[in-house]
């Protein structure tokens, strides 16, 4: 892991822990989870928002005003809005993506859930996703949430990452293994 990433994750971890503990005390974990999901979606959908939180050129006051407007428009909880304002004041908004990941992980552990990262060649149908989640739940004994992405270069199949386990059934990896086997023969 590179040093800047680990520093960002450390900073995000401290904010996430404080935010998580405050929400837990106030019995607001559901609201916190909804806020984290909404912020993650907003960051994924808006390159401008990502630029605002990451740009060192934008002043603290401009970042604070922008993130406050975003929080108000999105209807985020007071706890999340205040945390974002504090982060803007401390020039720490650049760790927001790490904060969201950390928060979601803490909430999942609290709820007895695990998250599986699933990459497929085509978008999974609701029935396929449900069946995969049930199969993984039977395997690990915990409720499994799926983070799905599509990578057409896989040609077919899935790559599932659950904790430290990775299952790769993609056609791409099977072709690569076959290609390596053919190199060894000739």
C-alpha positions in Angstrom: 0.0 0.0 0.0 1.4 3.4 -0.9 2.1 5.9 1.9 -0.4 8.6 0.7 -3.2 6.0 0.6 -2.4 4.7 4.0 -2.3 8.2 5.4 -5.6 9.0 3.8 -7.1 5.8 5.2 -5.8 6.6 8.7 -7.3 10.1 8.6 -10.6 8.7 7.2 -10.6 6.0 9.9 -10.5 8.5 12.7 -13.4 10.5 11.3 -15.3 7.3 10.5 -14.8 5.9 14.0 -16.0 9.2 15.6 -19.0 9.5 13.3 -19.9 5.8 13.7 -19.8 6.0 17.5 -21.9 9.2 17.6 -24.5 7.7 15.3 -24.5 4.5 17.3 -25.1 6.4 20.6 -27.9 8.4 19.0 -29.4 5.2 17.4 -28.9 6.7 14.0 -27.0 4.0 12.2 -29.7 3.5 9.5 -29.6 7.2 8.7 -25.8 7.1 8.7 -25.8 4.2 6.3 -28.3 6.0 4.0 -26.1 9.1 4.1 -23.0 7.1 3.2 -24.8 5.4 0.3 -26.1 8.8 -1.0 -22.6 10.4 -0.8 -21.0 7.4 -2.5 -23.5 7.6 -5.3 -23.1 11.4 -5.6 -19.3 11.1 -5.8 -19.6 8.4 -8.5 -22.1 10.5 -10.5 -20.4 13.9 -10.3 -16.9 14.5 -11.4 -17.4 18.1 -10.3 -18.0 17.1 -6.7 -15.0 14.8 -6.7 -12.9 17.7 -8.0 -14.2 20.1 -5.3 -13.3 17.7 -2.5 -9.9 16.8 -3.9 -8.7 20.2 -5.2 -6.0 22.0 -3.2 -6.7 25.2 -5.1 -10.2 25.6 -3.7 -10.2 27.5 -0.4 -11.5 26.1 2.9 -14.4 28.5 2.9 -15.4 27.6 -0.7 -15.1 23.8 0.0 -17.2 24.3 3.2 -19.9 26.3 1.3 -20.0 23.7 -1.5 -20.2 20.7 0.8 -22.8 22.4 3.0 -24.9 23.1 -0.1 -24.6 19.5 -1.3 -25.5 18.2 2.2 -28.6 20.4 2.3 -29.7 19.5 -1.2 -29.2 15.8 -0.5 -31.0 16.0 2.8 -28.1 14.5 4.8 -28.5 14.1 8.6 -27.2 16.8 10.8 -24.5 14.6 12.1 -23.2 13.9 8.6 -23.5 17.5 7.5 -21.7 18.7 10.6 -18.9 16.2 10.1 -18.5 17.2 6.4 -18.3 20.9 7.5 -15.7 20.0 10.1 -13.7 18.1 7.5 -13.9 21.0 5.1 -12.7 23.4 7.8 -9.7 21.1 8.5 -9.0 20.6 4.7 -9.8 16.9 5.0 -12.5 16.4 2.5 -10.1 14.6 0.2 -10.5 11.5 2.4 -14.3 11.4 1.9 -14.2 8.3 -0.4 -12.1 6.4 2.2 -14.4 7.6 5.0 -17.5 6.3 3.1 -15.8 2.9 2.6 -14.7 2.7 6.3 -18.2 3.7 7.5 -19.9 1.1 5.4 -17.6 -1.5 6.6 -18.2 -0.6 10.3 -22.0 -0.6 9.8 -21.8 -4.0 8.0 -19.8 -5.5 10.9 -22.3 -4.0 13.4 -25.2 -5.5 11.5 -23.4 -8.9 11.2 -23.0 -8.5 7.4 -20.2 -9.1 4.9 -19.7 -7.4 1.6 -18.8 -9.2 -1.5 -17.3 -7.4 -4.5 -18.7 -9.1 -7.6 -17.4 -8.4 -11.1 -19.4 -9.9 -14.0 -19.2 -9.8 -17.7 -22.8 -8.6 -17.9 -25.1 -7.0 -15.5 -26.6 -9.5 -13.0 -30.3 -9.8 -12.9 -32.1 -9.4 -9.6 -32.7 -13.2 -9.5 -29.1 -13.9 -10.2 -27.9 -11.4 -7.5 -30.3 -12.9 -5.0 -29.2 -16.4 -5.7 -25.5 -15.5 -5.4 -26.1 -13.7 -2.1 -28.0 -16.7 -0.8 -25.2 -19.1 -1.8 -22.6 -16.9 -0.3 -24.7 -16.5 2.9 -24.8 -20.3 3.2 -21.1 -20.5 2.7 -20.1 -17.9 5.4 -23.1 -17.9 7.7 -23.6 -14.1 7.5 -25.8 -11.9 5.5 -23.9 -10.9 2.3 -24.3 -7.6 0.5 -23.2 -7.4 -3.1 -21.2 -4.6 -4.7 -21.6 -5.4 -8.3 -19.6 -4.1 -11.3 -19.5 -5.0 -14.9 -16.3 -5.7 -16.8 -17.0 -6.9 -20.4 -13.4 -8.0 -20.8 -14.2 -11.0 -18.6 -16.2 -12.4 -21.6 -18.3 -14.6 -19.3 -18.4 -15.7 -15.7 -17.8 -13.9 -12.4 -15.0 -12.7 -10.0 -16.2 -12.8 -6.4 -14.1 -11.3 -3.6 -15.4 -12.0 -0.1 -13.1 -11.1 2.7 -9.7 -12.6 1.9 -11.2 -15.2 -0.5 -11.4 -14.6 -4.3 -13.3 -16.9 -6.7 -12.5 -16.3 -10.4 -14.7 -18.3 -12.8 -14.3 -15.8 -15.7 -13.6 -17.0 -19.2 -10.8 -14.5 -19.4 -8.9 -16.1 -16.5 -9.5 -19.6 -18.0 -8.2 -18.5 -21.3 -5.1 -16.9 -19.6 -4.5 -20.2 -17.8 -4.8 -22.2 -21.0 -2.4 -19.8 -22.7 0.2 -20.3 -19.9 -0.2 -24.0 -20.2 0.3 -23.9 -23.9 3.5 -21.8 -23.4 4.9 -24.5 -21.0 4.3 -27.2 -23.6 6.0 -25.5 -26.5 
